[in-house]
């Protein structure tokens, strides 16, 4: 009887699919289409450009930022669910500590429900680094925005903007055979 219970438990564990996070770029998250899909907000004198496959903010005054999809893409378009926490990820070079980074917003019916506030990271100005930020999308949200923040006094570059989205892992054929053998 114990062997049968052990076999049943092993079969159940073997046949269950686990979830892993898979990194997905947002549309044009690698800036391969220039600044397509990004709006900008800025102080006078701040410029935004395609740095040759990445987004470049050349700040003046307090700086500015790239807003990914002013029309706030739907959660469904990225496989996201309101009320869940996700890891947002991007690469950045920044020559100044603070006032560079990310802000993530939850939206519903064209209005903001809440946001992460400005999350600032320290860059060394010479090397690309990957940054992540966990954010819980507000319950009731139907869309989201990502704002990439630049410092007013330095150049800040962004690339590879995306989200780690859980994905089901299929059960390998060998596991099914093993489970059926135990049964």
C-alpha positions, 0 to 999 in steps of 0.5 A, spaced: 500 500 500 505 504 501 508 503 494 502 505 491 501 511 495 508 513 493 507 511 486 501 516 486 505 521 489 511 521 485 506 521 479 502 527 481 509 531 482 512 528 475 506 530 471 505 537 474 508 543 470 512 548 474 512 556 472 519 559 471 519 566 469 521 568 462 524 575 460 520 578 454 522 585 451 516 590 451 514 592 444 521 595 441 524 594 448 531 594 444 530 600 441 531 597 434 526 601 431 529 607 434 524 611 438 518 608 436 513 607 441 516 611 446 513 618 448 517 623 452 517 628 457 522 633 458 525 640 461 527 645 456 534 643 453 533 635 454 534 632 448 532 624 446 535 620 440 536 613 438 543 612 440 544 607 435 540 601 437 538 604 444 535 610 447 539 616 449 537 622 454 541 628 454 539 632 460 539 639 461 535 642 467 532 637 471 532 632 465 526 628 463 524 621 461 521 616 455 514 613 456 513 607 453 507 607 450 503 613 451 497 609 450 498 604 456 498 597 453 493 592 455 496 587 461 493 582 456 498 584 450 504 582 455 500 576 459 500 580 465 494 580 470 492 585 475 494 584 482 500 580 481 507 582 482 512 582 476 519 584 475 521 589 470 528 589 467 532 594 463 539 596 461 542 602 463 548 607 462 548 613 467 553 618 469 550 620 475 547 617 482 540 617 483 535 621 478 536 615 473 531 609 473 524 607 472 517 608 474 512 603 473 504 605 473 498 601 473 492 604 469 485 603 468 480 606 463 485 611 461 486 613 468 492 612 473 491 607 479 497 608 482 505 607 481 511 605 483 514 612 484 521 614 481 526 608 483 533 611 482 539 607 481 546 609 481 550 608 474 557 609 473 557 612 466 561 607 463 558 600 463 551 598 461 548 594 467 542 591 468 537 593 473 530 590 476 524 592 479 519 588 482 512 592 482 505 589 483 500 591 478 494 594 482 488 590 482 483 593 477 488 595 472 487 593 465 494 597 462 500 599 464 506 604 463 513 604 464 517 611 464 525 611 463 528 616 467 534 621 465 538 625 470 538 633 468 546 633 468 548 627 464 547 623 458 543 616 460 542 611 455 536 605 456 536 598 452 532 591 453 526 594 456 522 588 458 518 584 464 519 577 467 513 573 465 511 567 468 511 561 463 508 554 464 514 549 463 511 543 459 512 536 462 517 532 458 515 526 455 520 522 459 516 524 465 510 521 462 513 515 461 516 514 468 509 516 471 505 511 467 510 506 469 509 507 476 502 507 475 
